[in-house]
Each structure stands twice: as C-alpha cells, then as structure tokens.
Amino acid sequence: MKILIAFLLFSSFVGAQENITKKTKWRIDKNKIITGSLAFVAGSSKGFNETLQFNYRIFEKTFPGANRQWFDPKVSWRNKYEGGNPDNGSKFFLSTSVLVMATDQYHLNNFIHKAAITSALVIKIGEGKQPFKYYLLDFLYYTVCYQVGFAATYYPFTSRNYK
C-alpha cells in the first residue's frame, strides 16, 4: 500500500507530455514570407486596377501597344457579353459570373486580389492560436506588404505628368 501511495504521489508531479507552451518571439518565418508575398500580390492587383480605372490615359501613354479592349475598364466591361451588348447575354458559359476573370484585365485583377487574400488567410489560420500581441504585429506586417504592392503598381503612373 505504501508503494502504491508513493507511486501515485510521484506520478502527480511528473508530466508525461512535453511542455508545448514555449514562448517564441514574433519573427518573419517561411509562412510569413509566403503570406506576405500573397498580400503583396493582392496589393499589386488592387493598385493595377486603380491605375486602369482612374489613370488609364497615363497607362495608355506608358504602354501604347496595350489592347484597349482588354485593359480599358470603360470599354472592356462589355467583353463578357456576346457582341459586346448586354442584351445579347453571355459571350460564353459563365462569362458573366464565375469565369468573368477571363473577359478583361479589370476582372482578372479582382480575381487575383481575392484569391491572394483568401490564400493568405487560409495559410494564416492554419498556424494556430498566438498571443494577441502577435496578431497586432501580423496586422502591421501584412498592411505594409499590401501597401508596398499597391504602391509599386499605382504610384509610378500617378507620378508621370502626361497631358
């Protein structure tokens, strides 16, 4: 009986599993590089869309050979319809919904933006729970990645002075 009591007391002080509550510092690891790159791509596609929508004249002067029917949102939105006329219906199966990204650059950029953000989010969720402070640092990191991508594709066009 004494041996059994000694064994039970001893076992209550000894852990059978590894301590997994190790505190690690916030750092840029492989996952953050991948998700940060996806945030950069999302920001780039958003910046490109803003350029096409609000600075198309400058885009056209910078890339004079660009196909206006594909790149100019004021014209290209009609690409999803048969003959460019909304009254005629879809140009091809699902061209006005799921496959709209195959009709013009504006919708392709929207698809890239959403796919990159969603992919980054899924990868990030898979990392598991973290201290609240790390979520704030992640928020800052991903905001910077997104804004750098946006700036890389938007500001070069707004800084040009074509009249």
C-alpha positions, 0 to 999 in steps of 0.5 A, a space after each residue: 500500500 505504501 508503494 502504491 501511495 508513493 507511486 501515485 504521489 510521484 506520478 502527480 508531479 511528473 508530466 508525461 507530455 512535453 511542455 508545448 507552451 514555449 514562448 517564441 518571439 514574433 519573427 518573419 518565418 517561411 509562412 510569413 514570407 509566403 503570406 506576405 508575398 500573397 498580400 503583396 500580390 493582392 496589393 499589386 492587383 488592387 493598385 493595377 486596377 486603380 491605375 486602369 480605372 482612374 489613370 488609364 490615359 497615363 497607362 495608355 501613354 506608358 504602354 501604347 501597344 496595350 489592347 484597349 479592349 482588354 485593359 480599358 475598364 470603360 470599354 472592356 466591361 462589355 467583353 463578357 457579353 456576346 457582341 459586346 451588348 448586354 442584351 445579347 447575354 453571355 459571350 460564353 458559359 459563365 462569362 458573366 459570373 464565375 469565369 468573368 476573370 477571363 473577359 478583361 484585365 479589370 476582372 482578372 485583377 479582382 480575381 487575383 486580389 481575392 484569391 491572394 487574400 483568401 490564400 493568405 488567410 487560409 495559410 494564416 489560420 492554419 498556424 494556430 492560436 498566438 498571443 494577441 500581441 502577435 496578431 497586432 504585429 501580423 496586422 502591421 506586417 501584412 498592411 505594409 506588404 499590401 501597401 508596398 504592392 499597391 504602391 509599386 503598381 499605382 504610384 509610378 503612373 500617378 507620378 508621370 505628368 502626361 497631358 
